[in-house]
Amino acid sequence: MKILLMEDELHLRQNIKKFLTIKGYKVDDFENGEQLLKYANLHDYDCMILDVNTPEIDGFEVLEYIRENDILTPTIFISALTDVEKVLKAFELGAADYLKKPFDLAELEARMLRTNPKKSINSYIRLDENFNYNLQNRTLLKNEIPSKLSSIQKKFLYLLIKNQNKLVTFDMLRDYVWDGKEISHGTILSTTRDLKKTLPDSFIQNVKGEGYIGVIQTIK
């Protein structure tokens, strides 16, 4: 899942982002609504977490704008406000949930998944005892910690995962990973070699002269 987070309290924003990132989510965070509306691609998220009281443009105004533009992404408000009228306003604007501060980060994740259950089902593909792949945010996890991959490596791995146990040809790699550019065979070999260093030993298997297979075996 890809998450949009708006929270003006720096320490809380950092803690939420760190927690969700470790859990395998991709998080774009913003301090206030003005910054969010200027830089975020609002169509690119599975869930939005918005603080109510932020400088310049607050959470309510952000959600109003989002809904006026027919963006129906599930949204959770987080706030220290306990005023019933504020809570009711959040739901009137189309919020999926309202979480009062202070809260446990595990509860935030649980509420987040509840707003978008389809995104939490079958999201993880187990590669071996130590490695998992989050298909929704295209993240490789080793012992639950996200691995650092380049954009090319991420696209390469995603293509192998999506075609697991099937041949991915060199032409398929050029078309998807390098956007159809004329790159040398050596570039593909070099990328494969570097990617193998971050994966289980038996995952990428070479098919001589044709391409590669990402092998995922059933793990009992």
Salt bridges, closest charged atoms under 4 A:
GLU7 OE1 - LYS101 NZ 2.93
ASP28 OD2 - LYS2 NZ 3.92
ASP29 OD2 - ARG13 NE 3.10
ASP29 OD1 - LYS17 NZ 2.72
ASP44 OD2 - LYS2 NZ 2.40
ASP46 OD1 - LYS119 NZ 3.42
ASP51 OD1 - LYS101 NZ 3.41
ASP97 OD1 - ARG111 NH1 2.86
ASP97 OD2 - ARG114 NH2 2.53
GLU107 OE2 - ARG111 NH2 2.87
GLU109 OE1 - LYS23 NZ 3.59
GLU129 OE1 - ARG126 NH2 2.79
ASP171 OD1 - ARG174 NH1 3.64
ASP179 OD1 - LYS155 NZ 3.29
ASP194 OD1 - LYS197 NZ 3.76
